[in-house]
Amino acid sequence: MNKEIISNICIPTISFSNSFDVHINKGKIEKLIESTNKNRTSLFLFPSFHDSHIHLKLFTETLSQILFDPDDDVGKVMDKIKDRLKDYEKGELIFGGGFSRKFLDEFVNKKTLDDLTSDNPIILYSRDIHTFVLNSKALSLIDKDMKKQYSKYIQKDDKNIETGIIFEKAETLLTHVLKEKEKSFKKDLPKAISILNSYGITAIHDMDGINTNITQGLPIDIITFYRKDPEELNPKDGIKLFLDGSLGSLTAWMEDGEGISNYNEKELEVLLHKCRKHNLRPAIHAIGNKANRVLAHLFKKIGKEDWRIEHAQTVSDSALSFFKDINIAMQPQHLLFDIPLAKKHLNGKEYELFRFKSLLKNKARLMFGSDCPVIAPNVIEGIYAASERIDPESKKVWQLKEKISRKEALDAYTVNCARYAGLESGSVEIGKDADLVLLDKNILNCSKEELLSTKILRTYYKGKVVFE
C-alpha cells in the first residue's frame, strides 16, 4: 500500500525529451527509471509548490467572510454587506475584506458603516491588510489603554474624532475583538488546506503564528512565524516583524521622507540584536526603498543565515549590493497590481519595483509566495508574472531587464523554499519526499498563453494523492 508507480511521465526539470517511471515507497521517491513506453506522454511532473509567505489563519477565515473585489467602490461594498446582514445574529461580528485604494479614497468616515447597523461590529480590511475600517460599534470594543498606546495609527478628523480608519497596527488593536472567529477557523482549516493542495501547494511559510499542533495530520508542511515579543519565544522560532507599511496605503518608508517606520534605525538594530541573542529567525516586512536599504544593511552587519526580508518591494540601485546571501520572500503576482501604484508614487523610479533579476544577480536568495489571502495562491500566475512582467494596462513588458526565466521562477517556488525550511522536498530526486504536482503543460517551455491556461491535474503529498 505504501508503494506506487507514476508511469511514462515527463519530468522537465530532469529532461525535456525522455519519459520516466517514478517509483514511490513510504512517501519517498525510491527510483527514477527511464520509461520503455514508446508513446510519448502529454503530462508533466514537477515538484509540488511552496508558498513562502501566506497568512493561513486569515486565509481560512476568509472562507466565512464577506469578500470584496479591488474594483468595488463604497456603494458596491455597502451593497454586499447589506445582502449578508440577514446571515448575522444581533451582536455578531461582521468581518470582510479585499477593498482597494478606490474604496478608501471614497470612504468618508465610520457613519458610512453605522448606517448599515448599530447592533453589529463591522471590521473590513484592505487588500494589502494594512488598512482597516470600522463602524462605531467595533471601535467601542477596542481596549482604551490599547487605543492610547497606538493612537498614532488611529485616524482622527480635524475635530479629533475617530474616523473609523486604522493603519498598520490594526491586528494588535483588534486582537480581543477578533477572538470570536477562532471557532470558524478550526472548522474551516481542512478546507483551506484542501484549496492550497488544489493549487499544487504542499508546503507554506505561515505569517500568522499558527499553532502547528492543530495542522497535524493535514497534507501540508508548515513553518510558522509568530507575532510576539522575542522574550516570549524559544530558540529557532520564527518571528514576524513590520518595519513599514505599504505602497497602497502610502505608508511605505521611502528615501524621499514619505511613509512611516515602526522603528528608527537604532531601535531596529537593538531589536535585531535581541533576535540574535535569543537565536530567533526574524522575517521582517519591508516595502519602501529606505526600509529595504536600512534593513539589508543591518542584516549584513549582524544578521544570520536564516534571517529573511519579506517583500523587498522597492529597492534602490545603491542598496542592491547589500542583498548578497540574504533570503527574500517576494510575491510576483503583486507586480501586476502594483504597477499603477509605482507609476503614481515612485516619481520616476518605477524601475525599483520588484527587481527580481537585479536581486538574483546580486546573489540574493529568492523565495516566492502569494501573501494569500491578499491574492490567490496561484503559483502558475506567479511564474507568469515573474517571467513575463506584462503591464495589464499597456499589455507591454514592464521593466524588461527585471524578467527572470521560468526555471528561476519555479526554483523560487520550490527548491529555494524547501532549502530554507529544511524540508526534503522541492525537487524530483531519488530520496526526496514524493511531494509532486502533475500538470497538463510543460510550464518551462510552453507559450505564455499556454502557461496561463495550465491546469493542476493532481497533487501528491508524501506519495499520496491529495488533490485530483
N, C-alpha and C positions, 0 to 999 in steps of 0.2 A: 504493500500500500504506500510505502514511502518512496517508491521508485516511479519515475515517469520519463518518457522519451518524447521530445518535441522533434518531429521528423521533417527532413527535407526543408530546412528553413534558411533563409539568407540572413547573415549577421554582418551588416555593413561595417561595423567597427572592426571586423576582422578581415573580411574580403567582400568586394562588390560582385565578384564573378562566381564564387563557389557557394554551394549549399551544404548545410551541416545537420547532423542529428545531435541533439543536445540531450545528454543523459543526466537526469536529476536524481539524487539519492539523499534522503534525510535533509531536504531543504537546501542542499548544496549542488553546484554544478560539478558533476563527477567526471564526465568525459565530453569532449567536443570532437566528433568524428565526421570527416568529410562524407557527405551522403552519396550513396551509389545510385540513387534515383535520378534517372536521366531527364525527367520532366522538371523544367525549371520552375521554382516556386515564385509566387507573386506576393508572398507575405514576408515581413521583415521583423526580425527580433532585435531589440535594443535593451540595454539595461533600463530598468524602471527608473522613474524620475524622482528627484528630491526637490523639495521646496525649502529654500534656505531662510525664508522669512514669512511666517504665517502667524495669524492670531487665531489659534484653534478655538479658544473659548468664545471669542466674539463671532467667529465664523459659524460655530454651532448655534449660537444664539440667534443668528440671522434667520435660521430656518423657521423661527416662530415670530419674526419681526415684520414690520411694515417697511418694505424696501422701495427706494426712490431711484429714478434714473437721473443721470447727470444733467439732462436737458430739462428736468422738471422745474418749473418756476414755482413761486409761492402758491399760486392758485391750484396747480396740479398736486402739490404736496398736501395742501389742505383737503382737497377732494379725496385723496387716497386715505387720509386719516378718517374723514367723515364716513367713508364706506366701511371702515372697520370698527367704528365706535361700538356697534352693537355686539361685537365679539368680546368686549371687556366688561367685567363687573365693576361696580362702583368702587373707586379707590385703587383699582388695579393699574399698575404701571403700563403706559403706552410707550413702547420703545421702537425706534426705527432709524434708518439712516441711508446714506448714499447720496445726499444732496451735494451740489457743486457750488462754485462761487456765484453762479447765476442766481440761485435761491438766496444765498447770503446777502448779495447786493440789494435784493428786493425786500428782505426781511426787515421790518421796522422795529418791532420790539415784542416782548412776551405777550402783549394783548392779542396779537395775531393768533396765538395758540390758546390763550384764555377764552377767546370767543367760541372755541370748539367745545371745551368742557372745563368746568371748575371743580369737578369731582375726581378727576384722574390726573396724576402727574404725567406730563409728556416730556420725553427726552429724545432728541433727534441728533444724530451725529453726521458730520460731513464725510464725503468720500475718502478724504485722507485721514480721517479720525483725529483731526487736530482742532476742530471747532465743534462745539455742542450748542444747541439752542433748547431752552427750557421754558415751560409755562410757569406761572406764579406758584402753582401747587408744588411743582418739582423743586423750585428754588427754595420754598419754605422748608423743605425736608433736609436741606444741607446743614450740617452742624455749624453753629455760629462761630466757634473757635476756628474751624477749618476755613470759613469764609474770611476771617481776619488774616489768617496765615497766608492765604493765597489770593488776597484781594486784587493784586495787580493783574490776575488772569480773568477776573470777572468784569465784564464791560459795564460801564455806567454812563448815563447820558449827562448833559450839562447841568442837570438838577441833582446829580449824584444818586440817581435812581437806577437800579439794576435793569438792564435791557432784556436779559434772558440769554445773552450770548456769553459763553465761557471758552477761552482759548487755552490750549495746551494741557493744563493740569486738571482737566475735567474728570478723568477717570479716578484720580485721587480724591477729588471733592465729592464724587458721586458714589464712592465705594459702598457706603451704608444704604443709599437709595437703591442701588442695583442688586442688592443681595437676593431679592426675591426671584431673580432669574436662575438661581442655582438648580432648582428642580427641573426646569425645562432643559437646562444644559446637559445634565446627566442622562435624561431620557433621549435626547436627540443626538448624543455623541456618536453612537454606532452609525447613524445615518450620515453624519458629517464625514466620518472616515470612509464610508462606502462611496460618497461623492468624490473624495480625493482619489480613491482607487480607480474610479471611472475615468479620471484624467491621467491614469498611468502612474500615480504618485504612491510610493510605499515608504517614504521617509520624509520627515519635516523637522525644521528648526522652529520651535514654538516660542513666541514672544509674549505669551500671556501667563507664563509661570504655572502651566498645567501640572497638577499632581499626577505623575506618570503611573501611579498605582491604579488609577481609575481607567487607564487605557490598556492595562494588561489583558492579553487575550484578543485584542483587536489587531487587524492586519496592517500595522503601521509601526515604524521605528520613530521614536521621538527623542530629541534632545531639547531641553527647555531652558528658558532664561527668565529669571524671577525679577519682579519689580519690588525689591526690598532693600533695606539698608545693608551694606556689606557686613556689618557686625552680626546680622541675623543668619548669614548663610554659612554653608560648610565649604571646606576646600574643594576646588574643582567645579563648584556650582557656577552656572551662568547667571550673569546679572545684566538686566536691560536698563540702560540709562539714556536720557534725552539731553542732547546738547542744545538743539534749537528746534524750530517749528517746521513749517512747510512753505513751499512757493505759493500754493493756492490760498493759504491763509495770510500770506505776506508776513510770515514770522520766521522765515529762514534767515540765519545770521550771515550777512553779506559784508564784503570788504568795503562797500560804499556807506556803511553805517546803518543800513536798513535791517529790520528784523529784530529778533530777541535772542538772548543767550541765557540759558538756565544757570550757567556758571561763568564767572570770569576765568581768565587763563590760570590764575593762581589757585582758585578754588578747584578747577578741573584737575590740575596737577596733584593737589592734595588728595582728591578723590581717587585718582588712578594709583597713587602710591598706596592708598588703603586697599584697593583691589589686589595689588601686587603682594602686600603684606599678608592678606588672607588667602592668597593663591586662588583667586576667582578668575572667571573668564568673562570680562565685560564685552557686551555688544552695544555699541554707542551710536545712537541715531544722530546723523549729521547730514544736513541738506545744503545749507549755504556754502559759498566758496570760502568764507572765513572760518566757518565751523570746521570744514574739512581740512583746511590748512593747519589750523591750530591743533586739531586732534591728531592728524597724521604726524606732525612734528613731535608731539608728546609721545606718541606710540614709538617712534624711532628712538626717543630718548629713554623711556622707561618701560616700554611695552614688552609683552611676551608673545611667543609663537601662536598661542591660541586666542589672542585678543582679536577683535574684529570691529569694523566700521559698518554701520547699517546705512545703506542708500548711496552715500557719496554722490549725490545727485548733480552738484555743480562743483567742478574742480578747476582751479586756475592753472595756467602754464607753470607758474613758479612753484606750485605745490606738488606737481606730478612726481618729482624725484623722491619725495618723502614716502611714497606709497610702496616702495620696493619691499616685497615679502610680507605685506600687510593683507590680512583676509578682509575682503569686502563683499558684503551681501547686497546685490543690486536687483532691481526689478525692471527688466526690459519692457514689459507691456506698458509701464507708466510713460515711457518715452512718447508713445503715440498720443497720449492725452496731455502731456506736459509741454509739447512743442508750442502751442498757443501761449502758454504761460511764459515760456522762455522768450518768445518774440516780444511779449508785452513788458516783462520785468527785468530782463538781463541786460538791457541797454547796450546793445552792440556786442555782447559777449555770449551770444546764443551757443557758440561752439563749446562752451563749458558744460553743456548739459549731457549727461550720460556718456562719458568718454571711455567707452569700452576698450577700443583699440589702444588708445594712449595709455590707459592703465595697464593693459597687458604688456605693452612694450616696455613699461617701467617696472615689470616683474611683479605687479600686484597679483594676488590670488583671488580670482573672481569666482563667486558663487551666486547663482541666480535663484530667484523666487518670485513670489507674486504680491506679498503684503495682503493676501486674502484675509478678510472679505473686502478690502479696498477695491480689489478687482478679482475676477475669477481665476483660479489656479490653473490656467490653461498653458501648459508648457509649450505646446505647438505654436501658439500665438507669441509666446515669449521668444522662441527661437527665430520666428519670422521677424519680430521687432528688432532683435539684436543684429540679425544678419542682413536685413533689407533696409531698415531705418526709413520707411516711407512716411512722409508727411501726409496724414489723412486729408488735409485740405488741398494742398497743391498737387498731391499724388507724385511728388518728386522725392528723390533721396535727400534726407536731412543729414548734413554733415558727413559726406561720403567717407572721409578719412577715418571716421569712428566705427565704420562697419566691421564686423568680425565674421569669420567663417562659420558655417553651420556646425562644423566639428567643435570649434572653440565654444560655441553657444551650448551645444549638447554636453560637453565636458563640464561646463559651469552648472548644469542641472543634474549632473550625475557624479562622476568620479571626484570632482573637486569637493563637492558637499560631503560625500562619503569619507573622503580622506580627513576632512576637518572633524567630522563627527566620530571618527574611529570605527566606522561600520565596514563590514565585509561585503559591501555591495558597490554599485556604481559602475561596474564593468562586467562584460560577459567573458569570464575567465574560469578555468578549472580551479576549484577550491573556494570560489566566491559564493556568497549566498545567491540562490536562484530567485532573485528579485528582478523580474523581467517584464517587458511590455511588448506586445505583438501589434504591429501597425500594418496598414494596408498600402503604405508607400515608403520608399526609401527617403527619409527626410534629409539625408545628407547630399543627395544629388537630384531630387525632383525639382520641377519648376516652382516658382514662388506661389503660383496659383494652386498647384497640387499640394504644396506644403500646407496651405491654409485649410484645405479640404481633407487633410489626413484624419483617419478615424482610428481611435483606440479600439482594437478588437478584443484584446484580452490582457489582463494584468495578473502577474504571478507574485506572490509574496512567500518567500521561503519554499518555493516549489509548488505552492497551492494556488489554484485559480481563485482570485478574489473579485474579479470583475470579468464579465463576458457579455 
